[in-house]
Amino acid sequence: MSRVIFRALGLVFFLAIVVGVLLPLASRAANQSIHILHVEGTIVPVVADYIERGIEKAEDEHALACIIELDTPGGLLGSTERIVQTIMNADVPVIVYVTPRGAWAASAGTFITLSAHIAVMTPGTTIGAAHPVAAGGEEIPEEQMQKIVEFSAKWMESIAQERGRNIEEAQLAVTESKSFTDVNALEANIIDFRANSLDELIALINGWELTLANGLEVTLDTSSYATTRNDMSLIEGFLHAISDPNIAYILLSLGSIGIIAEIYSPGTFFPGIIGAISLLLAFYSLGVLDANLGGLLLILLAFGLFVGEVLTSTFGIFTAGGITALVLGSLILFPESGALFQVNPWLIAAVAIIVAVVFAFVITRIVRAHRRQAYTGREELVGKTAVAKSALDPEGIVLFKGERWTAVAEKGKVKSGEEVTITKVDGLKLYVTRKRTRGK
């Protein structure tokens, strides 16, 4: 009896081992899902996070392959390194597809495309121009730049050699910023083939034999498949959208203007809240893009001078200095970054003009208020009506004939926007009471 029990247990143990080994293989064989990722725009950290997540998900689900649709003018070196490492070490076949027509895989996109197990381009697309440029604001010495170029060329060589591509032509994309049309790239053995559509690409990779990073040799069978699109999440899409020099500049401008509006009219809250949120988003974006600290400080100085104009009424002196600092800071925010990471000059001009017009209006009102004050002494203020710009509890700010005064409510609290009567003037401080209305 004991022998029968032992044999039964041994059989169960053997079957468990067989099932444990064969079931994952059967699952992989049965899974014909092809995961599709889509990257459009500059290569920044959030894009690297997205591709890492997408490839990891394809690996976990034992997908047949992972296709990255790519259209990029380039991006940051650090993010590119992360993406290339993820693709080169993937345990699932990764295909990079430069699409749609008119798209390009420039600079960082060239490294990403060549690192794929299979590189494909749509007719009418371009690849190349992978010469490194400074992404931050600092100017890189020629000797150091030469070392960066040499390193990038060697990195490209190792990628091309690993994937069996033309090493010399791939390196020319780095050392001489050489670009290739889809036809040129195919003739130079930079890519594997051209495809007019995603369906055509999937049909053409049928039967391809690949070796993955874990040493597993696979043969792609796309005779029967289903595609799964893994797009960026809403947060990833939003962070990618604001990781743009022009968007960052707009956010910085809006944030600063919002803070100025809150200082000029305290108690409204909405401009201050929007301004604070915009500034935080701008700082995130500028941090991602390695903005020049000197340029950023000049822009912040500019808006500090604008605040000074509102509070001290220098009749345009602070405004002129602020606009000068704003323009200079904007121009050096991304000085040596090429066209990819630069603020549009027309946007700089538009912001400077808008700020100048706004403060010209503010200065005009201040001048008018001061001219009116020349005809009356401060004793004439008693009995006049002012408007509370902030709540008086008991002290706050009131507006009288376009001029801001510190005021103290003598009886009870006064809400923002309420009219008050000036009862006494003590230096630069007014004492007020809530204005009486008929029937009260």
Protein Blocks (a to p, Z undefined) as FASTA:
>chain_A
ZZmmmmmmmmmmmmmmmmmmmmmmmmmmmmccdcddddedjddfklmmmmmmmmmmmmmn
opabdcdddddebdcfklmmmmmmmmmmpcbdcddddddehiacehjlmmmmmmpmbdcd
dehiaeejkbccdfblbdcdfklmmmmmmmmmmmmmmmmmmnopafklmmmmmmnopacd
fklmmmnomafbdcfbfklmmmmmgopacddfkopacdddfkbccdddddddfklmmmmm
mmcfklmmmmmmmmmmmmmmmmmmghklmmmmmmmmmmmmmmmmmmmnopafklmmmmmm
mmmmmmmmmmnonoommmmmmmmmmmmmmmmmmmmnojmlccdfklmmmmmmmmmmmmmm
mmmmmmmmmmmmmmpcfklmgopacddfbdcdfbccddeehiacddddfbhcddehiacd
dfbdehjaccddddddehZZ
